[in-house]
């Protein structure tokens, strides 16, 4: 499997079929060239129907001030410098947070528990929180343990974490398909911006577009929540993490009384684009990054359908120049490549 910039401690490996037994780990080492972690066992693995193998691992890493993996950043709120922990795993940076099979075609379910200081009121992961916080004090500092529901089968690159002193606006909606479950939609960001109505527009639009895409694709949104979070220090324009979409602040947080009209069109398209990825990319995923056009091409096309169906804003004045300028500028590069690379 893959790892980078994490220190791995192996506790044990075992197999389980009719009876459970332990397979000793002979040795292990990092293979830096390919960012692999290589494990040698004392016995061969013999996969058979009804049998399972378990690898019990502990690891540690350092939060770095770089905009990939799991990283630390600062922002100013009311004259105070505050810190945020957030993530950016696409394409191959999940391995910087934990050892994993870090390729889009390798999917699994994930369970997560996050421990953070109690002052960080916003702690989020791909799925909804399960139960109440477990609060405790250690070495004079107040902590909380937050447990989350198991994810659906998913790729590592759309996993995400945020730990911050953020506030949220929220509304619940109901799916029109399947079991017609309730879906909690939140727009979150710096408290001063949320209090100043910068999240209202994206919250209402996000609900409308999510429901539109559910019915357009005739496929229910598979999670019970969708967080839209504006990050003050974020490299990508936005990232379609399943259930926890991260944005640069200007692509999510909009106030019609204070921002130019162009910003409204920009927020429309980016939110619609990221929600389209909940189906194109997250639910249905390319095997490898040479076919990224399957994700981005479809999402870029249907984003305009979502905004046209749910908003009164005419996106064409913003959309057509954006597509034309973006495509022509990229095609002009010597590094320009075919849509699919074999």
Phi, psi and omega in degrees: 000180186258145168204151177207128178062025171236148178258125189253136176235118182269128180268308177192162171233150182207164176238152180219119171226248175291329177219152182266136178215161185259138173251117184291143172272119182286310179193169178205157178199158174277142174244091193299325184303315181257005182059036178266157164245120186254131182240131175249132181252163178278352182216160178281147172275134182234082182298126177223156180301131179088357180254153181223153175240141182234138175235117183262116190229140166245148178211164177219155178208175183243133174289121182252161177265062174226154192268039174214164186069213175258115192227164183250137177215167183242156169210163181254132179225113180054044178078002181251135176276121179241160183246150177230138168254123178217180187223156170212105188258338180288134359269326189224044182246003173299327180295344176280346179259325181200151177292133186197170172274089195267061174226145187299329182282344179272104184248151179204172169266155183224139171251143185219136168231129181245133175250124182218161175294146186296338181293342178272094186287340181252110176232116187225152181216179186299326184249176183284156176291144177249120178074187181270163174298145172258106185269144177203163179241134180219124180053042176079000180250141183267126184237164172220146177251124184242121182254141183240157180292155176297139179283162164291173175298126187206165177275155181291332187289345178255016168282155181203154176227144165217130172231117188200166172266063182256157170250163184225151161256145183216149172214149177257140174231172182235133177295143176273354187239169173059232181276007177052046183287159173283141178233123178271124179251130178230144169241124190230152178179195180303136184306322181296323179286319179295319179294334182265023172069023179282349180257352187298315185295312182295328180295309181294317181293321181298321177295313183297317182289321178301314181292325177298313181294322175306311183285325180295317180274349184053043182216118184295146171297127193278350183255170180257005175208158173215111178265135171247117189235125176272119182256132183288338182227089188220129188286311181285163173296317176196164181219128190278040178305137187293114178083352180213079184277128181253142184225153156297146186305319186291345179266001180230315190265118189221135176235114187296337180278345187235340184255152178293156182301326180303326180297327178296315178297323179296315178296317177310305188290320183291315178298316179296320180298313182292323177293326176300326179294341177301334175257307180272095180129306183274312178281314176245123192232141175291156180289322183211169190288350176293343177249035179298338179300333178297322175289302192284325180296310180293318181296322179293324178291308187283347177301323180290327176295318180296318182286322179296326183279342190236352181230158177269352180289134178276104184281348187299321180297333179266321189287312186296312175299323181297312180299314185295311183294317181297312183292319181291322180292322179289322180292341182280347183286146173298331181278000180303141186228167176298163179300319179237130181252125180261000000 
